Amino acid sequence: QGPDAGEFHRHLPDLAVEAEAVGFDSFWLSEHHLAEDGYMAAIFPMLGALAAVTERLILGTKVILAPLYHPLRLAEDAAQVANISGGRLILGLGIGYREAEFRAMGAALSQRGKALDEAITLCRAAWTGQSFSHESPGSHFEQGYCRPRPPSAVPIWLGGRAAAALRRAAQVADGFIPSSGDSPDVQEVVRALDDYSRAAGRGPLPLGTGLM
């Protein structure tokens, strides 16, 4: 898309309306930063635009790069989209891998796993509507609130393919997003995920489709 990406993004709400009209069930966005091809970087404004013009379509992210966000802002932005959409958001989160993105956002690539875990924990605490506290190297607060709270807890789906990602998803995620389309490799990943889920005392997770 390059320099014309803005024109394409401007028409995404129309595309979502058409997708809903012809019977699609969901509409998914993904993000990267500093991409020459115009890959979407500001994902929450677009989700809000899509929520405002659709009524039934599930809106999902596959995936938001959680370690690049302050976890409180992530929780608040997701809650806002969930409110605009009437609870139609699935928050797909990933760990990220591009070093340039982490440098640009002032995030530590080496701490990305810990940052993702922190984001999941804080989001779920924030969405309860009750007061919550948070302590991390870059942030500290006590008895804070997320307002407005979402209509219900936003489902958190996780993406990835490494063993650590599969174990994390099996233990804490509401669903899983494979990192590529239907292939023997993905089938192997899903089988491994099911094994980890059983070991964690859980059943198979719902799965996303398509490319990340």
WORADA-V804697 format. One line per field, one symbol per residue. ss: DSSP state (A for helix, B for strand, O for the rest). phi: phi as a letter, one per 30 degrees, with the letter a starting at -180 (. if undefined). psi: psi as a letter, one per 40 degrees, with the letter a starting at -180 (. if undefined). A space follows every 10 residues. Layout:
ss->???
phi->???
psi->???
//
This chain:
ss->OAAAAAAAAA OAAAAAAAAA AOOOOBBBBO OOOOOOOOOO OOAAAAAAAA AAAOOOOBBB BOOBBAAAOO AAAAAAAAAA AAAAAOOOBB BBBBOOOOAA AAAAAOOOAA AAAAAAAAAA AAAAAAOOOO OBBBBBOOBB BBBBOOOOOO OOOOBBBBBO OOAAAAAAAA AAOOBBBOOO OOOAAAAAAA AAAAAAAAAO OOOOOBBOOO OO
phi->.hdceedddd cdeddddddd dcjdcbbcbb bbbicddied ccddeddddd ddcbbbddcb bbbddeddcd dddedddddd dddddiiccc cdcbciaded ddddcicced cdddddeddd ddedddddic dbbabaecaa abhdbcbddd eaeddcccck bdeddddddd dbdcabceda ddaedddddd dddddddddd ibdedecdbi cc
psi->dbeedddddd eddddddddd deeidihiii iiifhdeehh dgdddddddd ddeiddhhhi hgihgdeeih dddddddddd ddddeffehh ghiidiehdd ddddefihde eddddddddd ddddddedei iiihhideih ihfiihhiii dihhhhiiii eidddddddd deieiihiei ahiddddddd ddddddddde fiaiiiiiia i.
//
